[in-house]
Amino acid sequence: MTDTLPPCPECASIYTYQVDALLTCPECGHEWQPGAVDEAAPEIRDSVGNLLQDGDSVTVIKDLKVKGSSLVVKVGTKVRGIRLVAGDHDIDCKIPGIGQMGLKSQFVKKVAE
């Protein structure tokens, strides 16, 4: 079966499963209807005001130090397939050569694909 379920809107867990007409998160216990629009979700925009969506590609506009290590995300680094999440670091992504991390939308610019 190749259908994929969306991540939990509360905790962003990827381990969601379907029970009857609801999707359920095993990590936080949140239940929701698939396809339901969350009107409370804020619009997330990049550094120049472009509206960001899940799956977009962005470019880092400033050298960013990775907290707790000596690594640096260099300006111009292209990040593909972002996922928008709630919180201070509103972009969840995988950066080439560094791995999974959260970014602030104010330090990225949307890339035309």
C-alpha positions as a printed Julia matrix, in Angstrom:
113×3 Matrix{Float64}:
   0.0    0.0    0.0
   1.61   3.28  -1.08
  -0.85   5.88   0.21
   0.7    8.25   2.74
  -1.08   9.9    5.61
  -0.33  13.51   6.62
   1.72  14.18   9.76
  -0.02  15.1   12.99
  -0.97  18.82  13.03
  -0.31  18.98  16.79
   3.11  17.35  17.19
   4.19  16.75  13.54
   4.6   13.0   14.13
   4.78  10.95  10.93
   3.29   7.87  12.62
  -0.37   8.73  12.06
  -2.93   6.05  11.33
  -6.57   5.96  10.29
  -9.43   4.76  12.5
 -12.79   4.83  10.69
 -13.19   8.44   9.43
 -10.54   9.97  11.71
  -6.76  10.14  11.62
  -5.04   9.48  14.95
  -1.58  10.28  16.29
  -0.12   7.57  18.57
   2.41   9.97  20.09
   0.16  12.79  21.35
  -3.3   11.22  20.98
  -4.66  13.98  18.7
  -7.54  12.98  16.38
  -8.69  14.9   13.29
 -10.59  14.46  10.04
  -8.47  14.07   6.91
  -8.75  17.04   4.59
 -10.13  19.3    7.32
  -8.79  22.8    6.9
  -7.24  24.24  10.05
  -8.31  27.88   9.94
  -6.18  28.72  12.97
  -2.99  27.81  11.1
  -1.02  30.96  10.36
   0.38  31.71   6.93
   4.14  31.23   6.91
   6.1   33.55   4.65
   9.77  33.65   3.68
  12.16  36.58   4.15
  10.73  38.51   1.18
   7.05  37.76   1.82
   6.41  34.76  -0.46
   3.85  32.33   0.96
   5.46  28.98   1.85
   3.77  25.58   1.56
   4.72  22.02   2.46
   7.02  20.54  -0.18
   8.48  23.88  -1.37
  12.19  24.37  -1.99
  13.99  27.23  -0.27
  17.46  28.77  -0.21
  19.21  29.9    2.98
  19.95  33.65   2.83
  22.4   33.89   5.75
  25.12  31.69   7.27
  23.46  29.86  10.17
  25.39  28.23  13.01
  24.02  24.84  14.06
  23.39  24.95  17.79
  25.49  22.47  19.76
  28.03  21.81  17.0
  30.67  23.51  14.91
  28.68  23.05  11.68
  27.41  26.01   9.65
  24.6   26.08   7.08
  26.13  28.25   4.37
  24.33  31.02   2.52
  22.88  29.69  -0.76
  22.24  26.18   0.55
  19.18  24.8   -1.26
  16.73  22.81   0.85
  14.07  20.7   -0.9
  10.8   19.34   0.43
  10.27  21.52   3.49
   7.5   20.83   6.0
   5.8   23.68   7.84
   5.32  23.24  11.59
   4.08  25.37  14.45
   6.63  27.0   16.72
   9.57  29.37  16.67
  11.45  27.32  14.06
   8.54  26.98  11.64
  10.26  24.93   8.92
  11.21  21.29   9.41
  13.66  20.04   6.79
  16.64  17.88   5.96
  19.74  19.88   5.02
  22.28  18.17   2.75
  25.44  17.3    4.69
  23.92  18.2    8.07
  20.65  16.29   8.47
  17.26  16.94  10.02
  16.74  20.35  11.62
  14.37  23.25  12.1
  14.76  26.63  10.39
  13.14  29.99  10.89
  11.29  31.23   7.83
  12.91  34.66   8.15
  16.25  33.15   7.05
  15.08  31.48   3.83
  13.84  32.52   0.4
  11.47  30.46  -1.73
  12.99  29.01  -4.91
  11.02  28.69  -8.16
  11.11  25.05  -9.19
